[in-house]
Amino acid sequence: MRDKAREFTSETKREIWRKQWGRCAICGEVCKGHNATRRGEIHHIKPISLGGGNEISNGIGLCDKPCHQEANDYVFRHTRRSA
């Protein structure tokens, strides 16, 4: 079961994509609209686990692969705690 508190609303997602012209913020590929060449996802800039929220200013549109995966990997590498 998904935790809705960790997700952006549909309206917020649309606004983020609108501000980015439907393009991935990293590679520039079209991810939204009828000309989409890749599937798009919204990424939390500051993760919920670190106090980030679901507001427009904390979201960025990325293509699902490889950019969204690279962003998640970067966050994981730079936020995990030392054992």
Secondary structure, DSSP 8 states (H G I E B T S, - for coil): ---GGGS--HHHHHHHHHHTTTB-TTT--B-SSTT-SS-EEEEESS-GGGT--SSGGGEEEEEIIIIIHHHHHHHHHHH----
